[in-house]
Amino acid sequence: MLRLDQLFGPSYPTTPVTGITHDSRLVQPGFIFVAIEGLPLANRPPLNGHDFIPEAIARGAVGIVGTQDLELPVPYLKVADPRSALADLAAAFWGHPAKMLQLVGITGTKGKTTVTVLAHHLLQFAAPPAGRISTVGVRVGEEEYFLSGHFTTPEAPQVQEMLARFVKAGCKQAVLEVSSHALALERVRGLEYEVGVWTNLSEDHLDFHGSMENYFAAKQTLLRRSRFGVLNREDPYYPQLPGLTHWSYGMGGDWQAENLLETAGGLHFRVRSPLGAFKVSLPMIGKFNALNALAAMAAAARLGVKIPELQAGLEFFPGVPGRMQIVQATPFRVIVDFAHTESSVRAALETLRPTTRGRLVIVVGAAGERGAERRTGIGRAAGELADLAVFTEEDHRSENLEAILQTMAESAKAVGGQYALIPDRREAIRWAIAHAQPGDTLLLAGKGHERTLERGSEVLPWNEVEEARKALGL
């Protein structure tokens, strides 16, 4: 067990330290509490961790880190950058586990979750166990964990704890989905990547970064900490990326997909690569996923995965949780996807239309306590692009569900869409499946990988894929 003097310096007492956190609610006896300033939300100003120091001490904190001049009843360390201190202390507490792992870091605006899950699957298939931290959960080999919150990349103490868990489980390799927030806020400070993957860059998160220049700069940090890159040659930002040794992928790249065929059950194409040419089948929908597969294969190949393992791994890929995940392919297709905005619903329906022989049906809702334009946009997209929309609940929270559904229905009706209103999500899924016909595609949109459903003031356990399977009798 580490001591306070080992983490703070020899002038501090030899008090045992049992944990590191920035959340006063998580403090237990023996913890060090790091006071950081939180991020502003739409409905409130940012919280200041210094305001929670008394609570942390009351809960048993044996040391405090902050930026203010304070006199406290426990040892206190003043620092200029508490987020860096949080990351450094967490890494030291957990024994610097990243040094014992080959890390693959994946960043980009779109596709990073899919590439992360694919790359982990290929490494796990070839040389288990492998670790994964991503939006859709943490994996230690085949074991799955869900962390609290809705972070792509969790805060530094959780990152270091998970990396330590990977090492303890015998993992030699791990794949991390790394957000721009994580890079800018030092959540992954001190990590070095054997392979850094760049999927693309488009406008996003400007409320946090302030400009595309800042957003681009934050993303590049991952590549500057990588020994080797896997870079999307089709991305307009490709020529401006740091000059590290790399493989490119996509049109004109080192890794290319040729003779691409999309069927109702997935993608089939020929890969041209530095390893040689070979054919693959991937049970995923959407031609864009061929590009994601190239990135994942290149990253895995750089860590030693061979062509036969890449082929077999892709063929048996179970899908990305909640990302165009095929639950059933025949006699009618059932797909779960996270699409929960107008643009993402449009993209999902447009992707599914070419391989749908019958009707294209969507089950979708709109979250409460969000802008009204979201529900009108989703209703409009569903009305225009689906043959039938089944409007239902999706985390309506404190808002009136019937009012949300009525707004969506009016938007669909305005563009000539056909719809049904079934407020209970479980009933809506069962109704849509019961009325599906051979050749139809049924898209369950909005919840994806999430594990809760917020109904009024209740937070209920929820698993969209399992709900679909139960309704199908699988």
C-alpha angles and dihedrals in degrees: 000000000000122000132220092249091054091055102033101030139272094287090068126083124270092246113151115249118215102180150348125232144153092203113086090202090064096050116122129178109295097024128134112226119209114201110216132166113251128223121268117252128205092255102039144022119258119284118240116223092212088070089063098051093100090054091048092051091047089054091054108271110167096194137024131204122197146134101247132085102257140164109212136173089239131051112289130197120197115209136175096226115031094182091058089047091050091053095045094047092047092050091049093045092053094044099254093284094181089073089065096052138069101231128206111197120196125193138164140110097266134021099022095116092050093046091047094052092043094049092048091049091053093049092044090049094050104036115006139231106049129160131230137190115187147135090272095053146283122290127196100188103305095339116102129210131183118209122209118261132032100274124144086205116019125225120287098264091055093044091053093044091052092047089051089050089052091053093047090051091055099257117157096181135039136183121216128193101215120199126202088244090057091052095045094044096047095244090139097034113152096020118129120197128217086203128019117196123203113194102176144295129239134152112299141125093024089143086069104032097037097217142024088250091060092043091051092047092052093050093049090060090080093056092048088057093048129095092207134016136218104197133184106240091194092061112101089224092059095098090053097052121113114279101250127144106271153149116242123212136199130042109359092005135122089258116046137170116223135184091016115194122184119200133173088266100047149286130318122189147142119252122216110196145149086265092057136266122305142155125247139185120206123188094220132111124231127055089237087070090070086069091049090050091052091054092049094046092049092051092047092046091053087058092051107271109149130222097260090051091049091051095047093042094054093045091057097039108138094208135254110292107257096352109110086315113179110223095172130003103189151077082002125359123245118192131179118208136170094228105142106152132065093255095047093046089051091049092049094049093045089051093052099043098077093056096041114101096181132024125334108223127183130197107198145146137183127242121248124235089040130105115294089232089070094063094043090049094050091046091050094048092047092047094050101042108028126070088219132011121201107199115206144149125305115172095313089172112176095351125097108264095206090055092051092050092047091053091051091048092051091051092050092046091051090062095042097259127158116232148164128207117222110160098194108076096209091052091046092054092047092047093050092048092046090054097043118119132206110284094023124127117216115197117197101198137185108031101058111153096354117125102205138059116206108214110176106305092340124098106203129189110255138179113177096193092051091048089054093047092051091050089050092048092240 
